Amino acid sequence: MNQDWEDRVAAAWATFDDYAEGQAADFRAVIDALVAELPDDSPLGPFEQACAWDSTGHSDKAVPLYREALTRGLTGYKGRRAKIQLSSSLRNIGQADEGVKLLTPELDAPSDELDDAVRATLALCLSSLGRDRQGLALVLGALAPHLPRYQRSMANYARALVEPEG
């Protein structure tokens, strides 16, 4: 879509916190109105609707919409966001194993500002599956570069959590 539409979507999301809990449907209606402007086959429509359902506490309704957006070809930054958010929603509805399968390849994707979100969400999915050591290793590995000191130590501890003892 064009920049004007993207700006209006961003403006709508900027008002999200202005909606009281009982006004979730009102917020979703704002997003639906923007989506109605898109071509029927646009991947942006189901993505934005999934985000709106997800953000208003309905992971179950968001999952099929995220899948639809990805099936329609949502790629790039928003495609990566969709994978992160879909994995989180899958975890919320008891399908963390699918979230792990979806996010694991993202560990090898080109690096961007979403890397830590990939690792954090994957860690939550792993924890839901009883794989806490792997999840903790991901979180420590993501945290290490942001520390003012101890980066090497934390990175080594993260690796040690998942490497077989020798």
C-alpha positions as CSV (number, residue, x, y, z in Angstrom):
1,M,0.0,0.0,0.0
2,N,1.1,3.6,-0.1
3,Q,2.8,5.7,2.6
4,D,-0.4,7.6,3.5
5,W,-2.1,4.3,4.4
6,E,0.9,3.1,6.4
7,D,0.9,6.4,8.2
8,R,-2.8,6.1,9.1
9,V,-2.2,2.5,10.3
10,A,0.7,3.7,12.5
11,A,-1.5,6.6,13.8
12,A,-4.3,4.1,14.7
13,W,-1.8,1.9,16.6
14,A,-0.5,5.0,18.4
15,T,-3.9,5.4,19.9
16,F,-4.3,1.8,21.0
17,D,-3.6,2.6,24.7
18,D,-6.4,5.3,24.6
19,Y,-9.0,2.5,24.3
20,A,-10.4,1.2,27.5
21,E,-10.5,-2.5,28.0
22,G,-14.2,-2.7,27.1
23,Q,-13.5,-0.8,23.8
24,A,-11.4,-3.5,22.1
25,A,-14.1,-4.0,19.4
26,D,-14.0,-0.2,18.7
27,F,-10.2,-0.4,18.1
28,R,-10.6,-3.5,15.9
29,A,-13.2,-1.6,13.9
30,V,-10.7,1.2,13.2
31,I,-8.2,-1.4,11.9
32,D,-11.0,-3.2,9.9
33,A,-11.9,0.2,8.2
34,L,-8.3,0.7,7.1
35,V,-8.0,-2.9,5.9
36,A,-11.2,-2.4,3.8
37,E,-9.2,0.0,1.7
38,L,-6.7,-2.7,0.6
39,P,-7.0,-5.0,-2.4
40,D,-8.7,-8.3,-1.4
41,D,-5.5,-10.3,-1.8
42,S,-3.2,-8.0,0.1
43,P,-1.2,-9.7,2.9
44,L,-1.3,-6.5,4.9
45,G,-5.0,-6.9,5.7
46,P,-4.9,-10.1,7.6
47,F,-1.7,-9.1,9.2
48,E,-3.1,-5.9,10.7
49,Q,-6.3,-7.7,11.7
50,A,-4.3,-10.4,13.4
51,C,-2.3,-7.8,15.3
52,A,-5.6,-6.1,16.4
53,W,-7.1,-9.4,17.6
54,D,-3.8,-10.4,19.3
55,S,-3.4,-7.1,21.0
56,T,-6.9,-7.3,22.4
57,G,-6.4,-10.7,23.9
58,H,-7.6,-13.1,21.3
59,S,-4.7,-15.2,20.2
60,D,-7.1,-17.8,18.9
61,K,-8.6,-15.4,16.4
62,A,-5.2,-14.0,15.4
63,V,-3.5,-17.3,14.5
64,P,-5.5,-18.0,11.3
65,L,-5.1,-14.3,10.2
66,Y,-1.3,-14.4,10.7
67,R,-1.2,-17.6,8.7
68,E,-3.2,-16.1,5.9
69,A,-0.9,-13.0,5.8
70,L,2.1,-15.3,5.4
71,T,0.4,-17.5,2.9
72,R,-0.4,-14.4,0.8
73,G,3.3,-13.5,0.7
74,L,3.9,-11.2,3.6
75,T,7.7,-10.9,3.7
76,G,10.4,-8.6,4.9
77,Y,10.1,-6.8,8.3
78,K,6.4,-7.3,8.6
79,G,6.7,-10.9,7.6
80,R,9.2,-11.5,10.4
81,R,6.9,-9.7,12.8
82,A,4.1,-12.0,11.7
83,K,6.2,-15.0,12.4
84,I,7.2,-13.7,15.9
85,Q,3.6,-12.8,16.8
86,L,2.2,-16.0,15.3
87,S,4.6,-18.0,17.4
88,S,3.6,-16.2,20.5
89,S,-0.1,-16.7,19.7
90,L,0.5,-20.4,19.0
91,R,2.2,-20.7,22.4
92,N,-0.8,-18.9,24.0
93,I,-3.2,-21.4,22.6
94,G,-1.1,-24.5,23.6
95,Q,0.7,-25.0,20.3
96,A,4.2,-24.0,21.4
97,D,5.8,-26.7,19.3
98,E,4.5,-25.0,16.1
99,G,6.0,-21.8,17.4
100,V,9.4,-23.4,17.8
101,K,9.2,-24.8,14.3
102,L,8.3,-21.4,12.9
103,L,10.9,-19.4,14.7
104,T,13.9,-21.6,14.7
105,P,14.8,-20.8,11.1
106,E,14.6,-17.1,12.0
107,L,17.8,-17.6,14.2
108,D,19.7,-17.8,10.9
109,A,17.8,-15.1,9.0
110,P,19.6,-11.8,8.2
111,S,20.0,-9.8,11.3
112,D,17.7,-6.9,12.1
113,E,16.2,-5.1,15.1
114,L,13.8,-8.0,15.7
115,D,16.5,-10.5,16.5
116,D,16.0,-10.2,20.3
117,A,12.3,-10.5,19.9
118,V,12.8,-13.7,17.9
119,R,15.0,-15.1,20.7
120,A,12.7,-14.0,23.5
121,T,9.6,-15.5,21.8
122,L,11.4,-18.7,20.9
123,A,12.6,-18.9,24.6
124,L,9.0,-18.7,25.8
125,C,7.9,-21.4,23.4
126,L,10.7,-23.6,24.5
127,S,9.9,-23.0,28.1
128,S,6.3,-24.0,27.5
129,L,7.6,-27.3,26.1
130,G,9.7,-27.9,29.3
131,R,13.0,-26.9,27.5
132,D,13.9,-24.2,29.9
133,R,17.7,-24.6,29.5
134,Q,17.5,-24.0,25.8
135,G,15.2,-21.0,26.4
136,L,17.5,-19.5,29.0
137,A,20.5,-20.0,26.7
138,L,18.7,-18.0,24.0
139,V,17.8,-15.2,26.4
140,L,21.3,-14.9,27.8
141,G,22.7,-15.0,24.3
142,A,20.4,-12.1,23.3
143,L,21.1,-10.2,26.5
144,A,24.9,-10.5,26.4
145,P,25.7,-7.9,23.7
146,H,23.6,-5.3,25.5
147,L,25.6,-5.6,28.8
148,P,28.2,-2.9,29.7
149,R,30.5,-5.7,30.9
150,Y,30.5,-9.5,31.0
151,Q,29.5,-10.0,27.4
152,R,31.9,-12.8,26.8
153,S,31.1,-14.5,30.1
154,M,27.4,-14.4,29.5
155,A,27.8,-15.7,25.9
156,N,29.9,-18.5,27.2
157,Y,27.4,-19.4,29.9
158,A,24.6,-19.4,27.3
159,R,26.5,-21.9,25.2
160,A,27.3,-24.0,28.2
161,L,23.7,-24.4,29.0
162,V,23.0,-26.3,25.8
163,E,26.3,-27.9,24.9
164,P,26.8,-31.5,26.0
165,E,29.1,-31.9,29.0
166,G,32.5,-33.1,28.0
